[in-house]
Amino acid sequence: MKTLIKNAQCVLPEGTTRTNILIEGSTIADIDPAASITADEVIDATGLHLLPGVIDDQVHFRDPGLTHKEDIHTGSLASARGGVTTFLDMPNVNPAMTTCELLERRLELAASKAVVNYGFYIGATPDNIDELKKARRTPGIKIFIGSSTGNLLVDGQDSLERIFAETTLPICAHCEDEKTVRENAERLGGGKSFADHSRIRDHEAALIATRRAVDLSTRHRHPFHVLHVSTAAEVEFLKSAPDWVTSEVCPHHLYFSVEDYDRLGSLVQMNPSVKNREDCEALWKALAEGDIDVVATDHAPHLLEEKDKPYPQSPSGVPAVENLLALMLDGVSRGRLTLDRLVRTMSENPARIWNMKGKGSIAVGHDADLVLVDQQKPHPVRNEDQITRAGWSPWHGVDLMGSPVRTLIMGRTVYANGRLDRTPHGQEVLFDRGG
């Protein structure tokens, strides 16, 4: 099967240029072939931009164990609609994915359900160091330094030292200091309002845990990725971190602040919590200037009836994967960041950080994971249109500017003209471990 995408404004590693792309089977075979070349399918992309598929390196598709909220199939459908061609899923499912056996079972599950490409982190516990050492079919190790319960909470210093010292896979972490969070909660009597959530999970909790994790990474020279940075103080601190420390931001921390609790309540309750408007502005600035490496969603769906519970019974987390690219294209339209920067933070950098084979850029020999976007097409966000099983979005009622219009997975169109191919075509991501 040969597919020719012609007349697209292609965002290539060396810059954006109008050209043609030839796909043979699942890979990119040629850049700038003749428009008259013979192909089984020709896609006229005049007026559109062709981007490497988005890699969302932080999702919670709830499968197995919590599939009333989402599963791999529905989450990957939402991904395809939103231009996300690869997702990396977190280990806090049921049972928690903390062994190589459970990892392999989940990979088998995804092979039968995923519409887009997939990978799964292995979760750290205080006592599974041997499993972390032998894991291979995974992007890396996820540590919850706070904001978790049971055996996935790792906040003891001895356990953290061993994980950073004795393992070789890249590590990422949820950084909120458990001691600070618990002390704040006790001081506030557990919290009485949604706004209390940001007082409990405050700026200091985030900064303390981030400093602690970066110290571990620095001393052990271990590649480390700071998930969902939420404060200006973390941004400033991370500027002096070693080169092997990377960071990411989520759209909800760019778009929402404590000012939105009155309007949206639990719909903007998340971990780490939303912070002040000044923090939002600092995160946008850091993203535009290259001080943040990745944009990802932390897609964490709950049903509305669950979110409707009073605080603190209401669960934290928001769905975002199917609107991620549109949200950031809207940022481009508003001059918040450039299209080249968008591609770097949503495709190139996550592929590099997690050592993905054949992903992240439009290059000959790379997998044909691609998305065509129309920067002039409005993208209305409406609860009733959401593919995610949760069925809602905190951006409900917002009209964004810029929208994905076609998504290709390994050379196959899975979304176009509002229609989805629901067949599981996704492939397990392969990681380069340097031999």
C-alpha positions as CSV (number, residue, x, y, z in Angstrom):
1,M,0.0,0.0,0.0
2,K,1.4,3.4,-1.1
3,T,-0.1,6.6,0.1
4,L,0.9,10.0,-1.2
5,I,0.2,13.1,0.8
6,K,0.6,16.1,-1.5
7,N,0.8,19.9,-1.2
8,A,1.1,19.8,2.7
9,Q,2.9,22.4,4.7
10,C,5.1,19.8,6.4
11,V,6.7,20.5,9.8
12,L,10.0,18.8,9.4
13,P,12.9,18.7,11.9
14,E,14.7,21.3,9.8
15,G,11.7,23.6,9.4
16,T,8.4,23.9,7.7
17,T,8.1,23.6,3.9
18,R,5.4,22.8,1.4
19,T,6.1,19.3,0.0
20,N,4.8,15.8,-0.6
21,I,5.2,12.7,1.6
22,L,5.2,9.2,0.3
23,I,4.2,6.4,2.6
24,E,4.9,2.7,1.8
25,G,3.2,0.3,4.2
26,S,3.7,1.7,7.7
27,T,6.7,3.9,7.1
28,I,7.7,7.2,5.5
29,A,9.4,6.2,2.2
30,D,10.2,9.6,0.7
31,I,10.0,13.3,1.3
32,D,9.4,15.6,-1.7
33,P,8.6,12.9,-4.3
34,A,7.1,14.0,-7.6
35,A,3.4,14.7,-7.2
36,S,2.7,12.5,-10.2
37,I,4.2,9.4,-8.5
38,T,1.9,6.3,-8.6
39,A,0.1,5.6,-5.3
40,D,-2.8,3.6,-4.1
41,E,-4.2,6.5,-2.2
42,V,-3.6,10.2,-2.8
43,I,-4.5,12.8,0.0
44,D,-4.6,16.4,-1.2
45,A,-3.5,18.4,1.8
46,T,-3.6,21.8,0.2
47,G,-4.1,24.5,2.9
48,L,-3.2,22.0,5.7
49,H,-0.2,21.4,7.9
50,L,1.2,17.9,8.3
51,L,2.7,17.2,11.7
52,P,4.3,14.2,13.2
53,G,1.7,12.4,15.4
54,V,1.3,13.7,18.9
55,I,2.9,11.6,21.6
56,D,1.0,11.9,24.9
57,D,3.4,10.5,27.5
58,Q,1.0,10.7,30.4
59,V,-2.5,9.2,30.3
60,H,-4.7,7.1,32.6
61,F,-6.9,4.9,30.5
62,R,-8.1,3.0,33.6
63,D,-7.8,-0.5,32.0
64,P,-7.9,-2.9,33.8
65,G,-10.0,-2.5,36.9
66,L,-11.7,0.9,36.4
67,T,-13.1,0.7,32.9
68,H,-16.4,2.3,33.8
69,K,-14.4,5.6,33.5
70,E,-12.4,4.7,30.4
71,D,-10.7,1.8,28.8
72,I,-7.9,1.4,26.3
73,H,-10.3,1.2,23.4
74,T,-12.3,4.4,24.2
75,G,-9.2,6.3,25.3
76,S,-7.4,5.4,22.1
77,L,-10.4,6.4,20.0
78,A,-10.4,9.8,21.7
79,S,-6.6,9.9,21.0
80,A,-7.1,9.3,17.3
81,R,-9.8,11.9,17.0
82,G,-7.4,14.4,18.7
83,G,-4.3,13.7,16.6
84,V,-2.6,11.7,19.3
85,T,-0.9,8.7,17.6
86,T,0.9,7.3,20.6
87,F,0.1,7.2,24.3
88,L,2.1,6.1,27.4
89,D,-0.1,4.9,30.2
90,M,0.4,5.0,33.9
91,P,0.5,2.0,36.3
92,N,-2.1,3.0,38.9
93,V,-4.8,0.6,37.6
94,N,-6.3,-2.4,39.3
95,P,-4.2,-4.4,39.9
96,A,-1.4,-1.9,40.1
97,M,1.2,-2.6,37.3
98,T,4.3,-3.3,39.4
99,T,5.6,-6.5,37.9
100,C,6.9,-7.6,34.5
101,E,4.1,-10.2,34.3
102,L,1.4,-7.6,34.8
103,L,3.1,-5.4,32.2
104,E,3.1,-8.2,29.7
105,R,-0.6,-8.9,30.4
106,R,-1.4,-5.2,29.8
107,L,0.5,-5.2,26.6
108,E,-1.5,-8.2,25.4
109,L,-4.7,-6.4,26.4
110,A,-3.7,-3.3,24.4
111,A,-2.9,-5.3,21.3
112,S,-6.6,-6.3,21.2
113,K,-8.1,-2.9,22.0
114,A,-5.8,0.0,21.0
115,V,-6.6,2.1,17.9
116,V,-3.3,4.1,18.3
117,N,0.2,3.1,19.4
118,Y,0.8,2.3,23.1
119,G,3.3,1.8,25.9
120,F,3.0,1.3,29.6
121,Y,5.2,2.5,32.5
122,I,6.0,0.1,35.3
123,G,5.2,1.4,38.8
124,A,7.7,1.6,41.6
125,T,6.9,0.4,45.1
126,P,9.1,0.4,48.2
127,D,10.0,-3.2,47.6
128,N,9.8,-4.1,43.9
129,I,13.4,-3.1,42.9
130,D,14.1,-6.5,41.3
131,E,11.1,-6.1,38.9
132,L,12.2,-2.6,38.0
133,K,15.7,-3.9,37.1
134,K,14.5,-6.6,34.7
135,A,11.6,-4.6,33.0
136,R,12.3,-4.0,29.3
137,R,9.0,-3.5,27.3
138,T,8.3,-0.2,29.0
139,P,9.3,3.5,28.5
140,G,10.4,3.7,32.1
141,I,9.6,3.7,35.8
142,K,6.8,5.8,37.4
143,I,7.2,6.9,41.0
144,F,4.4,8.6,43.0
145,I,6.2,10.8,45.5
146,G,2.9,11.7,47.1
147,S,-0.6,11.7,45.7
148,S,-1.1,8.0,45.8
149,T,-2.1,5.3,48.3
150,G,-1.1,1.7,48.9
151,N,2.1,0.3,47.5
152,L,2.4,2.8,44.7
153,L,3.3,5.6,47.2
154,V,7.1,5.8,47.5
155,D,8.2,8.6,49.8
156,G,10.7,6.9,52.0
157,Q,14.2,8.2,51.3
158,D,15.9,4.8,51.5
159,S,13.5,3.3,48.9
160,L,13.9,6.3,46.6
161,E,17.7,6.2,46.9
162,R,17.7,2.5,45.8
163,I,15.4,3.1,42.8
164,F,17.6,5.9,41.5
165,A,20.9,4.2,42.3
166,E,20.2,0.6,41.2
167,T,17.9,0.9,38.1
168,T,18.7,2.0,34.6
169,L,15.4,2.8,33.0
170,P,14.4,6.5,32.8
171,I,12.3,7.6,35.8
172,C,9.3,10.0,35.9
173,A,7.5,11.1,39.0
174,H,4.5,12.8,40.4
175,C,6.1,15.4,42.7
176,E,4.0,16.5,45.6
177,D,5.4,16.2,49.1
178,E,3.3,13.8,51.1
179,K,4.2,15.2,54.5
180,T,3.3,18.8,53.4
181,V,0.0,17.7,51.8
182,R,-1.0,15.8,55.0
183,E,0.0,18.7,57.3
184,N,-2.0,21.1,55.2
185,A,-5.0,18.8,55.1
186,E,-4.9,18.5,58.9
187,R,-4.6,22.2,59.4
188,L,-7.7,22.7,57.1
189,G,-9.7,19.9,58.7
190,G,-9.5,17.9,55.6
191,G,-10.8,20.7,53.4
192,K,-14.3,22.0,53.0
193,S,-14.3,23.5,49.5
194,F,-12.9,22.8,46.1
195,A,-10.6,25.9,46.6
196,D,-9.1,24.2,49.6
197,H,-7.7,21.6,47.3
198,S,-5.1,24.1,46.1
199,R,-4.4,25.1,49.7
200,I,-3.8,21.5,50.6
201,R,-1.7,20.7,47.5
202,D,0.0,24.0,47.6
203,H,3.0,25.5,45.8
204,E,5.4,24.3,48.6
205,A,4.3,20.7,48.3
206,A,5.1,20.7,44.6
207,L,8.5,22.5,44.9
208,I,9.7,20.4,47.8
209,A,9.1,17.1,46.0
210,T,10.5,18.4,42.7
211,R,13.7,19.5,44.5
212,R,14.0,16.2,46.3
213,A,13.6,14.1,43.1
214,V,16.0,16.3,41.1
215,D,18.6,15.9,43.9
216,L,18.3,12.1,43.6
217,S,18.6,12.3,39.8
218,T,21.6,14.6,40.1
219,R,23.5,12.6,42.6
220,H,22.9,9.3,40.8
221,R,23.1,10.8,37.3
222,H,19.9,9.1,36.5
223,P,17.6,10.3,33.6
224,F,14.5,11.9,35.2
225,H,11.3,13.5,33.9
226,V,9.3,15.8,36.1
227,L,5.6,15.3,35.3
228,H,3.0,18.0,35.2
229,V,4.9,21.1,36.5
230,S,2.4,23.5,38.0
231,T,4.3,26.4,39.5
232,A,6.5,29.2,38.5
233,A,8.9,28.3,41.3
234,E,9.4,24.8,39.8
235,V,10.1,26.4,36.4
236,E,12.8,28.7,37.9
237,F,14.4,25.8,39.9
238,L,14.5,23.5,36.9
239,K,16.5,26.0,34.9
240,S,19.6,24.9,36.9
241,A,18.9,21.2,36.8
242,P,21.3,18.8,34.9
243,D,20.7,18.2,31.2
244,W,19.3,14.7,31.9
245,V,16.4,16.2,33.9
246,T,13.4,17.1,31.7
247,S,10.0,18.4,32.5
248,E,6.5,18.7,31.1
249,V,3.3,20.8,31.5
250,C,-0.3,19.8,31.1
251,P,-3.0,22.0,29.3
252,H,-5.1,22.3,32.5
253,H,-2.2,24.0,34.3
254,L,-1.8,26.4,31.3
255,Y,-5.5,27.3,31.0
256,F,-7.0,27.1,34.6
257,S,-6.2,28.7,37.9
258,V,-7.7,29.0,41.4
259,E,-10.0,31.7,39.9
260,D,-11.9,28.9,38.1
261,Y,-13.1,27.0,41.2
262,D,-16.1,29.3,41.6
263,R,-17.2,28.6,38.0
264,L,-16.1,24.9,37.5
265,G,-15.7,23.4,41.0
266,S,-14.5,19.8,40.9
267,L,-14.1,20.0,37.1
268,V,-10.8,21.7,37.7
269,Q,-9.9,19.6,40.7
270,M,-6.7,17.7,39.8
271,N,-3.3,16.6,41.2
272,P,-1.1,18.6,41.3
273,S,-3.7,21.3,41.9
274,V,-4.3,24.4,39.8
275,K,-2.3,27.3,41.1
276,N,-2.5,31.1,40.5
277,R,-2.9,33.0,37.3
278,E,0.7,34.1,37.6
279,D,1.8,30.5,37.5
280,C,-0.2,29.9,34.3
281,E,1.6,32.8,32.7
282,A,5.0,31.6,33.8
283,L,4.2,28.1,32.4
284,W,3.2,29.5,29.0
285,K,6.4,31.6,28.9
286,A,8.6,28.7,29.9
287,L,6.9,26.5,27.2
288,A,7.5,29.1,24.5
289,E,11.1,29.7,25.5
290,G,12.1,26.1,25.7
291,D,12.4,25.8,29.5
292,I,9.7,23.1,29.5
293,D,10.3,20.1,27.3
294,V,7.0,18.3,26.8
295,V,3.2,19.0,26.7
296,A,1.1,16.0,27.9
297,T,-2.4,15.6,29.3
298,D,-2.4,13.5,32.4
299,H,-5.7,12.4,31.0
300,A,-7.5,11.2,34.1
301,P,-11.2,10.6,33.5
302,H,-14.0,10.3,36.1
303,L,-17.7,10.2,35.5
304,L,-19.7,13.3,36.2
305,E,-21.6,11.6,39.0
306,E,-18.3,10.9,40.7
307,K,-17.1,14.5,40.2
308,D,-20.4,15.8,41.6
309,K,-19.6,14.5,45.1
310,P,-18.8,17.2,47.7
311,Y,-15.1,17.9,48.5
312,P,-13.0,16.0,49.5
313,Q,-15.0,12.9,48.3
314,S,-14.8,14.2,44.7
315,P,-12.0,12.5,42.8
316,S,-9.1,14.5,41.2
317,G,-8.4,14.4,37.5
318,V,-9.8,15.7,34.1
319,P,-10.1,14.2,30.6
320,A,-8.1,16.0,27.9
321,V,-6.6,13.7,25.3
322,E,-9.0,14.4,22.5
323,N,-8.7,18.1,22.8
324,L,-4.9,18.3,23.5
325,L,-3.7,19.2,20.0
326,A,-6.6,21.7,19.5
327,L,-5.9,23.4,22.8
328,M,-2.2,23.9,21.8
329,L,-3.1,24.9,18.2
330,D,-5.3,27.6,19.8
331,G,-2.2,28.7,21.7
332,V,-0.4,29.0,18.4
333,S,-3.2,31.1,16.9
334,R,-3.0,33.4,19.9
335,G,0.8,33.8,19.7
336,R,1.5,31.8,22.8
337,L,3.9,29.5,21.0
338,T,5.1,28.7,17.5
339,L,4.0,25.6,15.5
340,D,7.6,24.4,15.5
341,R,7.7,24.6,19.3
342,L,4.4,22.7,19.5
343,V,5.9,19.9,17.4
344,R,9.0,19.8,19.4
345,T,7.2,19.5,22.8
346,M,4.4,17.2,21.6
347,S,6.3,14.9,19.2
348,E,10.1,15.2,19.0
349,N,11.0,15.6,22.6
350,P,8.8,12.8,24.1
351,A,10.2,10.4,21.4
352,R,13.7,11.5,22.4
353,I,13.2,11.4,26.2
354,W,11.6,7.9,26.2
355,N,14.0,6.6,23.5
356,M,11.2,5.6,21.1
357,K,12.2,3.9,17.9
358,G,10.8,5.5,14.7
359,K,8.7,8.1,16.4
360,G,8.5,11.8,16.8
361,S,9.4,13.4,13.5
362,I,8.6,13.3,9.8
363,A,11.7,11.5,8.4
364,V,12.4,8.8,5.9
365,G,12.3,5.4,7.6
366,H,10.2,6.6,10.5
367,D,6.8,5.3,11.3
368,A,4.0,7.0,9.3
369,D,2.3,8.3,12.5
370,L,1.0,11.6,11.2
371,V,-1.7,14.2,11.7
372,L,-3.1,16.8,9.3
373,V,-4.3,20.0,10.9
374,D,-6.3,23.0,9.7
375,Q,-5.2,26.0,11.6
376,Q,-8.2,28.0,10.4
377,K,-10.8,25.5,11.4
378,P,-12.7,26.1,14.7
379,H,-12.7,23.3,17.2
380,P,-15.8,23.6,19.4
381,V,-15.5,21.6,22.7
382,R,-18.9,20.2,23.7
383,N,-19.6,17.5,26.3
384,E,-22.1,15.8,24.0
385,D,-19.4,15.3,21.4
386,Q,-16.7,13.8,23.5
387,I,-15.4,10.3,22.7
388,T,-14.0,9.6,26.1
389,R,-16.2,7.4,28.2
390,A,-16.3,10.1,30.9
391,G,-18.4,12.2,28.5
392,W,-17.3,15.7,29.5
393,S,-14.6,18.2,29.3
394,P,-13.6,21.2,31.6
395,W,-13.4,23.2,28.3
396,H,-17.0,22.6,27.5
397,G,-18.5,25.5,25.6
398,V,-15.1,26.8,24.4
399,D,-14.4,27.4,20.7
400,L,-10.8,26.7,19.9
401,M,-9.0,27.8,16.8
402,G,-7.2,25.0,14.9
403,S,-8.2,21.4,14.6
404,P,-6.9,18.0,13.6
405,V,-8.7,16.8,10.5
406,R,-6.9,13.5,9.7
407,T,-4.9,11.0,11.8
408,L,-2.7,8.3,10.4
409,I,-1.4,5.4,12.5
410,M,1.5,3.4,10.9
411,G,0.3,4.7,7.4
412,R,-3.4,3.9,7.9
413,T,-6.0,6.6,8.3
414,V,-7.9,6.0,11.5
415,Y,-9.7,9.4,11.7
416,A,-10.9,11.7,8.9
417,N,-13.8,13.9,8.1
418,G,-15.3,13.3,11.5
419,R,-15.3,9.6,11.1
420,L,-13.3,7.0,13.2
421,D,-12.0,3.6,12.2
422,R,-12.6,1.7,15.4
423,T,-10.5,-1.3,14.5
424,P,-7.5,-1.9,16.9
425,H,-4.6,-1.1,14.6
426,G,-2.2,0.3,17.3
427,Q,1.2,-1.2,17.7
428,E,3.4,-1.6,20.8
429,V,6.1,1.1,20.9
430,L,9.6,-0.1,20.8
431,F,12.3,1.5,22.9
432,D,16.0,1.9,22.1
433,R,18.0,0.6,25.1
434,G,21.4,1.1,23.4
435,G,22.0,-2.6,22.9
